[in-house]
Every structure is written in C-alpha cells, then in structure tokens.
Amino acid sequence: MSAPPRASRLAAPADPATSRWSTLRGWLAHPVAPYYLMVGSAGLLLALGLVMVLSASGVLALRDFDDSYAIFKRQLMWVAVGVPLAYLVSRTPTRVIRAMAWPLLLVAVGLLLLTYVPGFGVVVNGSRNWLDFGGPFRMQPSELGKLAVAVWGAHIYAAKGPALREVRHLVIPMALGAGAVIAATLGQRDLGTAIVLVAIVFGLLWVVGVPTWLVAAGGLVGAIVGGYFVWS
C-alpha cells in the first residue's frame, strides 16, 4: 500500500481563537485564579473610586479648603488604613471570622438604632445615617451593616448546608437579621444603602444555588418596592 500524500499527514494549523480560549480556560481552572480575580477586581474598583473622587471633588475642595486635593487626600488616607486591614483580614482563619458573625450583626443593628437617639444621630444630606461621638469622629453604621450582613449571611448559609434545599431554611433567620438592618437603614431615609444591602442578600442567595426563577421573582418584588420608595 502506498503512503498517503505528505499534505494529508500534516496537522491542520490551530485556530488562534480556539487556542486563546483554551489558554483562558486553563488559567481560570487554576486553584488560585479566583483569588487573583477578586484582588484584581477590588484593586481596579479602588483605583477607579479614587479617580472619581478626585475628579468630582476638586472644585468643591478648592472652594471650601483652598486645596483642590483636600478631599482626595482624606480618601487616600482611609485607603492607606484600609488596605493593610484588608490584608490582615484575608489572613485571618475562617473559624475566627465565623465566630464574629453574630456579634458583628448585633453591633451593626445596635449602632443603626443609635442613630435614632437625639444627640447621637446626625442628618447629612437628608439622611439620618451618621453617628456623632463628639469632636471630629463620626461614623456611618450602615457601612458596618453591609459587612455584617455579608459575613453573617455567609456563616448562616454555610452552617445550614444541605438543608438549604428547603425554602424555609433560605428565609429563616436570614429574613430577620438582614431585614432588621435593611429596615433600620430605610428608616434613616437612606435608600441607596438599603438597595446595596438587598443586593448583598441576593448575591448570597445566588452563591448558595437558589433557583434562578426564585431570584428573579424576588428581584421583581424588590424592584416594585424600591420603585415605591423612590416615588414616595
């Protein structure tokens, strides 16, 4: 039998697009890929946030502080504080973070309720969402509430495990804990933060594998309720 023509024995050239896609899939399958994606996304958002603060505050800072970079410098200072703290938290064992879940939620709710107490709660831009402890120190408890809902919700759902196949385990006690934080935030007339808190809850539900139709139905109800608050 004669040998096949030489051309038929040569491999077909690889498609560049297919090759790039295979390389990307291989990189995404690497165990540390999610870590670098998360760190990269956070770093990009941080950089964009600083640029937006600088862009939006230059004229105001020049008028109020005689320094176009005054507000940007303050934001940069908090970044310098927050990044090392974020690194320390990333190195903290999971069991320690989970042990803080309930105390963190209770502290967040307590501080949110404290904003309703005369002498502590401060109205800023129409929202009573700041606490004033005297002097230059002020804090916004709803920011702690975002962290508390994320950590506490993740802890609750991780503890339930296979029981999450039942709807009641998805709702209880998540609806009570997260609902308390969201209700206290809405009472401060801070709709923007309340929407972020709802988004955190939906993100948790999505991660634990709630059916898409249930997430979509909840999103529709949330959009209707949010639209009512915007209108009112």
C-alpha positions in Angstrom: 0.0 0.0 0.0 1.4 3.4 -1.0 2.0 6.0 1.7 -0.6 8.8 1.9 0.3 12.1 0.4 2.6 14.3 2.5 0.0 17.1 2.8 -2.6 14.7 4.4 -0.1 13.8 7.1 0.4 17.4 8.2 -1.7 18.6 11.2 -4.1 21.4 10.4 -3.0 24.8 11.8 -4.6 25.6 15.2 -7.3 28.2 15.3 -5.8 31.2 17.2 -9.2 32.0 18.8 -9.6 28.4 20.0 -6.0 28.4 21.3 -6.6 31.6 23.3 -9.9 30.3 24.7 -8.2 27.0 25.8 -5.4 29.0 27.5 -8.0 31.2 29.3 -10.0 28.2 30.5 -6.8 26.6 31.7 -5.9 29.8 33.6 -9.4 30.1 35.2 -9.2 26.4 36.3 -6.1 27.2 38.4 -6.8 26.9 42.1 -5.6 30.5 42.8 -7.4 32.1 39.9 -10.5 33.2 42.0 -8.1 34.9 44.5 -6.4 36.9 41.8 -9.6 37.8 40.1 -11.1 39.1 43.4 -8.0 41.0 44.3 -7.7 42.4 40.8 -11.3 43.5 40.8 -11.1 45.1 44.2 -7.9 46.9 43.2 -9.5 48.2 40.0 -12.6 49.4 41.8 -10.4 51.1 44.4 -8.4 52.9 41.8 -11.4 54.0 39.8 -13.1 55.2 43.0 -10.1 57.4 43.9 -10.0 58.8 40.3 -13.7 59.6 40.5 -13.4 61.3 44.0 -10.5 63.4 42.6 -12.5 64.3 39.5 -15.7 65.2 41.3 -14.3 67.0 44.4 -11.6 69.3 43.0 -13.7 72.4 42.7 -15.5 71.9 45.9 -12.3 71.2 47.8 -10.7 74.3 46.4 -13.7 76.5 47.4 -14.0 75.0 51.0 -10.4 74.1 51.9 -8.3 76.2 49.4 -6.8 72.9 48.3 -8.1 71.0 45.2 -6.7 67.7 46.6 -8.1 68.1 50.2 -11.0 65.6 49.8 -8.9 63.3 47.7 -6.1 63.3 50.3 -8.7 62.3 53.0 -10.0 59.5 50.9 -6.4 58.4 50.2 -5.7 58.3 53.9 -8.5 55.9 54.5 -7.2 53.7 51.7 -3.9 53.6 53.4 -5.6 52.5 56.6 -8.0 50.1 54.9 -5.6 48.1 52.6 -3.4 46.8 55.4 -6.5 45.9 57.4 -8.0 44.1 54.4 -4.7 42.1 54.1 -4.9 41.1 57.8 -8.5 40.0 57.4 -7.6 37.9 54.4 -5.0 36.1 56.5 -7.5 35.5 59.4 -8.7 31.9 59.8 -12.3 31.3 58.6 -13.3 30.0 62.0 -12.4 33.3 63.6 -14.4 35.3 61.0 -17.4 33.0 61.5 -17.2 33.4 65.3 -17.5 37.1 64.8 -20.7 36.8 62.6 -23.3 37.1 65.3 -21.5 39.8 67.4 -20.9 41.8 64.2 -24.6 41.7 63.2 -25.8 42.7 66.7 -23.3 45.6 66.9 -24.4 46.8 63.5 -28.1 46.8 64.4 -27.3 48.5 67.7 -25.4 51.3 66.1 -28.1 51.7 63.4 -30.7 52.1 66.2 -28.5 54.5 68.0 -28.8 56.9 65.0 -32.5 57.5 66.1 -31.4 58.7 69.5 -31.3 62.5 69.8 -27.8 63.8 70.3 -26.2 60.8 68.6 -27.9 60.6 65.2 -26.8 63.3 62.7 -28.7 64.2 59.5 -26.4 64.6 56.4 -27.9 65.3 53.0 -31.4 64.4 54.2 -30.5 61.1 55.7 -30.1 60.4 59.4 -27.4 57.8 58.9 -24.4 59.2 60.8 -23.4 59.0 64.5 -21.6 61.9 66.1 -19.5 61.0 69.2 -18.1 64.5 69.6 -15.1 66.1 68.1 -14.0 65.1 64.6 -15.1 61.5 64.9 -18.2 60.4 63.0 -19.2 57.1 61.7 -21.9 55.7 59.3 -23.2 52.5 60.9 -24.8 51.3 57.6 -21.3 50.7 56.3 -20.7 48.3 59.1 -24.2 46.8 58.3 -23.1 45.9 54.8 -20.1 43.9 56.2 -22.3 42.4 58.9 -24.9 41.1 56.5 -22.3 39.6 54.2 -20.4 37.8 56.9 -23.4 36.8 59.0 -25.4 35.6 56.0 -22.4 33.5 54.6 -22.0 32.0 58.1 -25.7 31.1 58.4 -25.9 29.5 54.9 -22.6 27.6 55.3 -23.9 26.2 58.6 -27.2 25.0 57.1 -25.5 23.1 54.2 -27.9 20.5 52.6 -30.9 21.9 54.5 -30.9 24.9 52.1 -32.8 22.7 49.6 -35.9 23.8 51.7 -37.1 27.3 51.2 -37.8 27.9 54.9 -34.1 27.4 55.6 -33.3 30.0 53.0 -35.6 32.6 54.6 -35.1 31.9 58.3 -33.2 33.5 60.0 -31.8 35.5 57.0 -35.0 37.5 56.6 -35.0 38.5 60.2 -31.3 39.5 60.5 -30.9 41.2 57.1 -34.4 42.6 57.4 -33.6 44.3 60.6 -30.5 46.0 59.1 -32.4 47.0 55.9 -35.4 48.3 57.8 -33.2 50.4 60.1 -31.4 51.8 57.0 -34.7 52.7 55.3 -35.9 54.4 58.4 -32.8 56.7 58.1 -34.1 57.6 54.6 -31.0 56.1 53.1 -32.4 54.2 50.1 -29.1 53.8 48.3 -27.5 51.8 51.1 -30.7 49.8 51.5 -30.5 48.8 47.8 -26.9 47.7 48.3 -27.9 45.6 51.3 -30.6 43.9 49.3 -28.1 43.2 46.5 -25.8 41.6 49.1 -28.6 39.3 50.2 -29.4 38.4 46.6 -25.7 37.7 46.0 -25.6 35.3 48.9 -28.7 33.5 47.6 -27.2 33.2 44.2 -23.9 31.8 45.5 -25.7 29.1 47.6 -27.6 27.9 44.5 -31.1 29.3 44.8 -33.1 28.6 41.6 -32.9 31.4 39.0 -36.7 31.8 38.9 -36.8 32.4 42.7 -34.0 35.0 42.5 -35.8 36.7 39.5 -39.1 36.7 41.4 -37.5 38.3 44.4 -35.8 40.8 42.2 -39.1 41.8 40.7 -40.7 42.3 44.1 -37.6 44.3 45.2 -37.8 46.5 42.2 -41.5 47.2 42.8 -40.9 48.1 46.5 -37.8 50.1 45.6 -39.8 52.0 42.9 -42.4 52.8 45.5 -39.8 54.3 47.9 -38.2 56.3 45.1 -41.6 57.7 44.1 -42.5 58.5 47.7 
